[in-house]
Amino acid sequence: MGDLRGLTQESKNLRVTTICPGVVETELGLDITDSTAAGALTEYRKISLTPDAIARGILFALSQPDDVDVNEIIIRPTASAF
């Protein structure tokens, strides 16, 4: 939260939001050659969010009135892999 306060002190018109996404569908890691790691990643991604879900969270923060500052959004899947 310290970084947010520092940034918002730069201007009264600056709004800063930290977006903390859970596991998201992506190509990152699809080239893993270790079968154990690749299997674990495949299992973990069974509950992954779509990029659209993250975009909707960002849109929520951006669409707030000028006098509202959404400081943090944590976006996680409702299911749990663990």
N, C-alpha and C positions, 0 to 999 in steps of 0.2 A: 504494500500500500504506500510505502514511502515514495516510490517512483511516481505514482499517480499524483500525490500531493505536490511534488516538485514540478511536474509538468503543468498542473492546473494553476500554479502560481505565476506562470509565464503570461497568462492572459485570462481575464474574466470570461472571455468568450470561448475558451478551449474546454472541450469535454473529452475525457479519456476513459476508455473502457478496456479492461483486460478480459479477453475471451479465453476460456480454458476448456478446450474440447476433449471429449473422451476419444476412444478409438474411432477412426473415420476411414471409410473406404478410400483406398489409395493404391497406387502402383508401387509405392515405396516398399521394398523388401521382397517383391515378387521374384527377384533374381537370387535369393538365398539358396545356396547349394547344399548346406548342411540339412539333412533330412529331419533331424530332431527339431532344429530351430524353425524350419519351414512348416513342419506339422504343428508346432506350438502357435506360430503366427496364424496359420489357417484356422485353428480352433478359436483363437482369441478374436479373430475378425468375424466370426459367425454372428456376433452381436454389434457389428460396427454401424455407425451412423453414416448417413449419406452426406456428401458435401452440402446438399440443399438444406439439411437440418441445421448445419452450422451457419449457412447464409441467412436462414430465417432468424437465428439468434442475433446475428449482426444487424439485420434489418430492424429488429425490435429496438435495439439500442439507438440506432440512427433515427428512428421515426418518433422518438420522444420529443416533447415540446422543448423549446430552447432553455427553459428553466429547470429541466430535469437532466441529471447526470447519472447514468447507469455505470457504476464503478467496476462491477465484475459480473460476468456471466459464466457459469459452469454448466456445460452441456454434456450430459452423459446418457448412454443408452439405458432404457429402463431394465433391460435384462442384465444379468451378470455372468461373466464367463468363469468366475471363481467362486 
